[in-house]
Amino acid sequence: MRTSDDNSHHLFIGDQAIGAAIFDLDGTLLRFNFNWKDSRQKMINWLSENGFDASGLSIRNRTAEMLDAARQQLQSESIRCSYEEVRRSIFGILEYYEIESSLNSFAFPESHSLLRKLHSAGMPLAIVTNSGRLTVDRVLKTHGFLPFLSVVVTRNDVENMKPYPEGILKAIAELKLPGKDVVYIGDSIEDVRAARSAEVISVALAQGLYSRSELVQESPQYVFQDIAELEKSIR
């Protein structure tokens, strides 16, 4: 495997050389049609039923925010569960909805051609996703992505999900590459924030829940309308 210091074999986005690419999964390479509203309401309900003050939470709060809110309250005498129990229960809710939605998942047509293009150039490729290991392994196999990937990091592999940078940093460490010319490609605000915190090149795709203007406000290095436009830009 070549290293990202081998500049002569880099591909480019604009004037930016890239030595390795890390992708988000749902909304970036494929679509789960995940019922995020119901899943988040179930999380809020579970927290309330187990002694947490969830009055400040709504379905607009991401899973990482709900976990952070729960962790801050664990010193309360009224709460009998541990943080690991909270994670296990919240992840169980996510897994239920992920498995259901993954049955009807579909890959964006350009995903395979982009991965093939990067892989053929010798570029190390990885996935960093907030989705769970069971569903991720299943959809990567179903959609034929596994042969292109060197590393896959799911929420089960880290203590803190995106927007924390832990997953991206773990992938970089496993790839044994410096992070200076690693690109992280995702479709959400959380992806852009995680990339910034990890100090890697951020590429945002406006093909998911967030509009182009919302993503631009987070100041990624590059914003494309979709994965097709990204593929055309790489040379």
N, C-alpha and C positions, 0 to 999 in steps of 0.2 A: 504493500500500500504506500503510495507516495505521501509525503508530508505537505502541509500547506505552505512550506517555505520554498517549494519548487514552483516559482513564479512563472516559469516558461510554459507550464501546462495549465495555467489557470483559465477558467472561463471568466467572462465579464458581464456585469450588469451596468450599463453605462460605462463609466470610467473605473468602476470599482471591481478589482479582481476578487474572485471568491475561490476559496480553497476547499471548503466543505459546506454542505447544505443540511440544515436541520429543519424539519417540517412539523407543523401542527398536523392533526389528522382530520377530525370532523370539521367540515366547513372549508377545509383547505385542499385536501386530496380527494375527499369523498364527503358524502352527506348522509347523516344518520336519520334526519327528521326527528330529532330528539325532543321529547315533550318537556322542555325546560321549565315551563310554568308550573305544571303539576308536580314535577320532581322537587322544585324549590318549596312549594307549599307544603309538601310532605315533610321536608326537612324542618321547616318552621314549626309544624305541628309536633314533630317528634321532640324538638327542643323544649317546647312549651310543656308537653306532657311529662318531661323528665326534669322539671324544676328550673329550667333556664328562663331568663327574662328575654323573650323574643319579640317584645313590643316594638323594638326599634328596627326589626328586620322586615323585609318585604321580598316578593319574588324578584325584585330588581337586584337583590344582593346575590353575588356569586357564591359558589360553594366555599371558596377560600375565605371569604368575608364572614360566612356563617361559622366556620370552624374557628376563626380568630375570635369572634364574639363569644363563642362557647368557652374557649380556652381562658379568656379573661375573667370568666365567671366561676371557674372551677374551685376557687378558694371559698366559695360560699358554703355554709354548713347545710343548706337546704338541698345541695346537689350531691347525690350519692355515687355517681358514675365517674370513671376516669376519662382522661382525654382519649385514650386508645379505644374505649368503649364508644365514645362519641364518634370518632373517625370510622369505626367499624359499622356503626348504625347508619351514618350519613352515606358512607360508601355503598352500603347495602341498598339504600334507596336509589342511588345513582345507577347501580348495577342492574337493578330491576328494569328501569326505564331504558338503559343502554341496550340490554339484550333484546328487549321488545323492538326498539327502533332499528337495531342493526339488522334485523331480519329483512328489512326493506331498504337497506342502505344501497347507495349507488356511487360509483367512482366518476368523477368528472372526466370526460373523454380525453382531455389533455394531460391528465395526471401520469398515465403510463408513458406517454411520449416524452414528457419532461424528465421523469425519473430515468428513463432509458438513455436520454441524451446526456444527463449528468453522469450516470453510471458508466457509460461508454467512454467518457472522457477521463475516467479514473478517479472521479470525485467521491470521497467518503460521504455517505448519506445516512441520516438518522431521523427518527421520529421522537418528538417530545410532546406528550398529550396529557390532558387532564382526565381522559377517559381511562377506564379500568383495564387491567391486564387480560381478563377473560374475554371481554368484547374486542379489545384491540387485536389480540392474537387471531381471533376468529375472522375479523374483517380483513386483516392483512393477508391472510391465507386465501380467503374467498376471492379477493380482488387481485391477487397475483402480485402484491407489492413486496413480499418478503425477499425475493432474490436480489432486489436492489439495495437492501438496507444492511448496514453494519451494526447499528445500535437502535434499540427501541426502549424508551423510558416512559412509563405510565405513572399515574398518580400513586399506584401501589409501591413504586420504587423510591419515593421521596417523602420527606416529612412535610414539606410545604408545596402545594400546587401553585401553578401560575395564578397570579402575576409574579410570584416569587421566582427568582432565577435558578433555583436549585436544580430543576430538571435539565435545563440547558447546560449548566455547568457540569452536571453529571455526564451528559452525553459527550461533551467536549473532552472530559477526562478519559472516558472510555475509548474515544477515538484517538486519544494520545496526540492531539493537535493543539497548537496555540490558538487562542480565540480571535486573534486580530483580523482574520479574513474569513471567519465563519459567518454564514448568513442564516438567520432564523426567519422562516416564512410562515405567516399565520393570517387569520382573518378577523382577529378580535383585538380590542383594546388591551386585554390581558396579555396577548401575545407580544404586542409592541412594548408594553411595560416590562415584561419579563426579559425581552431581548435587550432593552436599554440597561436594565439592572445587571445583566450578564456581560455587558459591554461587547456585544456582537452586532453585526449589521442587521438592521431590521427591515424586512420587506412585508408590507401589509397588502392584503387582497380584499377589495371591497365587494366580495361576492357572498357575504354572510349576513349576520344580524346588524352589522355596523355599516353606515354609509361612508362614502369616500371622505366627506367633510369631517365626520367624527373621527376617522382614523388619522387624517391629516393633523388634527388638533393634538395628537399624541406625538407628533414629530418623528415618525419613522424615516429612515433614510430614503426609502422608495415606497411608492403606493401604486398599485396596478388595479385595474378594474376586476380582473379575474386571472386564473392560472394560465389561460390561453395567451393573454397579453404579456404575462411574465415570461412564458416560454419564448415568445417572439423576441423579447428584449435580450435574452441571454445569447452570447456569441463566444 
